[in-house]
Amino acid sequence: MAKGKGIISEFKTFIMRGNVLDLAVGVIIGGAFQAIVSSLVDDVIMPVISLVTGGKDFSEWKIALGESATLNYGNFISAIINFLIMAVVIFLIVKGINKVSAKFSKDEEAPAEPTTKVCPYCKSEIAIEATKCPHCTSDVE
C-alpha cells in the first residue's frame, strides 16, 4: 500500500506542475481555435475560391480510382489551407508575445556597472579601484 500512495503522490505532483497545466490549457484553446479556423476556411475562404474556380466546391474535387473508391484531393487542399492559417495565426501570436516580453525585459534589466578595467601597459585585467597594476606595477588612472 505504501508504494501505491507514493505513485499517487508522484502523479499528483506531476499533474500539478505549471507546465503540464499550461499544456492542457493550450490543447483546449487550440481545439476551440481549430473550430474557428475550420469555419473561416469552409464558410468564408472556400466559397470565394469556388467562385474563382467556376462554382466548384473543393469537396467535389476528386479522382475516381474505381467504381467505389475516390481520391479526395479537394479535402486535402482544405486541410492544407486550415493548417497554413493556423500556422500564420500562431506565428503572429508568438511574435507579438516575444515583442511584448522583450520590451518588458529591457525595462527591467539595468546595465551592470563594470568591476574591472584593463591595465594600459600590460593589458591585464585589474580591479576598477586599482591605482597601481599588481602585474606590472605601473601606475594606472
C-alpha positions as CSV (number, residue, x, y, z in Angstrom):
1,M,0.0,0.0,0.0
2,A,2.8,2.4,0.7
3,K,4.0,2.1,-2.9
4,G,0.6,2.9,-4.2
5,K,0.5,6.1,-2.1
6,G,3.9,7.0,-3.4
7,I,2.9,6.6,-7.0
8,I,-0.3,8.6,-6.4
9,S,1.6,11.3,-4.7
10,E,4.1,11.5,-7.5
11,F,1.3,11.6,-10.1
12,K,-0.3,14.5,-8.2
13,T,3.0,16.3,-8.1
14,F,3.4,15.7,-11.9
15,I,-0.1,16.9,-12.7
16,M,0.1,20.0,-10.6
17,R,3.3,21.3,-12.3
18,G,2.8,24.5,-14.1
19,N,3.9,23.3,-17.5
20,V,1.5,20.4,-17.5
21,L,-1.4,22.6,-16.7
22,D,-0.3,25.2,-19.3
23,L,-0.1,22.4,-21.9
24,A,-3.6,21.2,-21.0
25,V,-5.0,24.8,-21.3
26,G,-3.1,25.2,-24.7
27,V,-4.6,22.0,-26.1
28,I,-8.1,23.0,-25.1
29,I,-7.8,26.5,-26.5
30,G,-6.2,25.0,-29.6
31,G,-9.1,22.7,-30.1
32,A,-11.6,25.6,-29.8
33,F,-9.4,27.8,-32.1
34,Q,-9.4,24.9,-34.7
35,A,-13.2,25.2,-34.9
36,I,-12.9,28.9,-35.7
37,V,-10.3,28.3,-38.4
38,S,-12.2,25.5,-39.9
39,S,-15.3,27.7,-40.1
40,L,-13.2,30.5,-41.6
41,V,-11.9,28.2,-44.3
42,D,-15.1,26.3,-45.0
43,D,-17.6,29.2,-44.8
44,V,-15.5,32.2,-46.0
45,I,-12.4,31.3,-48.0
46,M,-13.7,28.2,-49.8
47,P,-16.8,29.9,-51.3
48,V,-14.6,32.7,-52.6
49,I,-12.2,30.1,-54.1
50,S,-15.1,28.2,-55.6
51,L,-16.2,31.5,-57.3
52,V,-12.8,31.7,-58.9
53,T,-12.8,28.1,-60.0
54,G,-16.2,28.3,-61.6
55,G,-18.5,27.3,-58.7
56,K,-16.9,24.1,-57.9
57,D,-16.5,23.2,-54.2
58,F,-13.2,21.8,-53.1
59,S,-15.0,18.7,-51.6
60,E,-16.1,17.9,-55.2
61,W,-12.5,17.8,-56.4
62,K,-11.7,14.1,-56.6
63,I,-10.3,11.4,-58.8
64,A,-12.2,8.2,-59.3
65,L,-9.9,5.2,-58.6
66,G,-12.5,2.6,-59.4
67,E,-16.2,2.2,-59.1
68,S,-16.3,2.8,-55.3
69,A,-13.0,4.4,-54.5
70,T,-12.1,8.1,-54.9
71,L,-9.0,10.2,-54.2
72,N,-10.5,13.3,-52.5
73,Y,-7.6,15.8,-53.1
74,G,-10.0,18.7,-52.6
75,N,-10.4,17.8,-48.9
76,F,-6.7,17.6,-48.6
77,I,-6.3,21.1,-50.1
78,S,-8.8,22.4,-47.5
79,A,-6.8,20.7,-44.7
80,I,-3.6,22.4,-46.0
81,I,-5.3,25.8,-46.1
82,N,-6.6,25.2,-42.5
83,F,-3.0,24.3,-41.4
84,L,-1.5,27.4,-43.1
85,I,-4.0,29.7,-41.5
86,M,-3.4,28.2,-38.1
87,A,0.4,28.4,-38.6
88,V,0.2,32.1,-39.6
89,V,-2.0,33.0,-36.6
90,I,0.2,31.1,-34.2
91,F,3.3,32.8,-35.7
92,L,1.7,36.2,-35.2
93,I,0.7,35.5,-31.6
94,V,4.2,34.2,-30.7
95,K,5.8,37.2,-32.5
96,G,3.5,39.6,-30.5
97,I,4.3,37.9,-27.2
98,N,8.0,37.9,-27.9
99,K,7.8,41.6,-28.8
100,V,6.0,42.5,-25.5
101,S,8.2,40.3,-23.4
102,A,11.3,41.8,-24.9
103,K,10.0,45.3,-24.2
104,F,9.4,44.4,-20.5
105,S,12.7,42.6,-20.1
106,K,14.6,45.7,-21.5
107,D,12.9,47.9,-19.0
108,E,13.7,45.6,-16.0
109,E,17.4,45.0,-16.9
110,A,19.7,47.8,-16.0
111,P,23.3,47.6,-17.3
112,A,25.7,46.4,-14.7
113,E,28.4,48.7,-13.6
114,P,31.9,47.4,-14.6
115,T,34.0,46.0,-11.7
116,T,37.3,45.6,-13.7
117,K,39.4,47.6,-16.1
118,V,42.4,46.7,-18.3
119,C,45.9,47.9,-17.5
120,P,47.0,50.1,-20.4
121,Y,50.6,48.8,-20.2
122,C,50.4,45.0,-19.7
123,K,46.7,44.6,-20.8
124,S,45.9,42.6,-17.6
125,E,42.5,42.8,-16.0
126,I,42.6,44.6,-12.7
127,A,40.1,45.9,-10.2
128,I,38.4,49.2,-11.2
129,E,39.5,50.9,-8.0
130,A,43.2,50.0,-8.5
131,T,45.7,52.8,-9.0
132,K,48.7,50.5,-9.5
133,C,48.7,47.4,-11.6
134,P,49.5,44.3,-9.5
135,H,51.0,42.5,-12.5
136,C,53.4,45.1,-14.0
137,T,53.4,47.6,-11.1
138,S,52.6,50.5,-13.4
139,D,50.6,53.5,-12.1
140,V,47.1,53.5,-13.7
141,E,44.4,56.1,-13.6
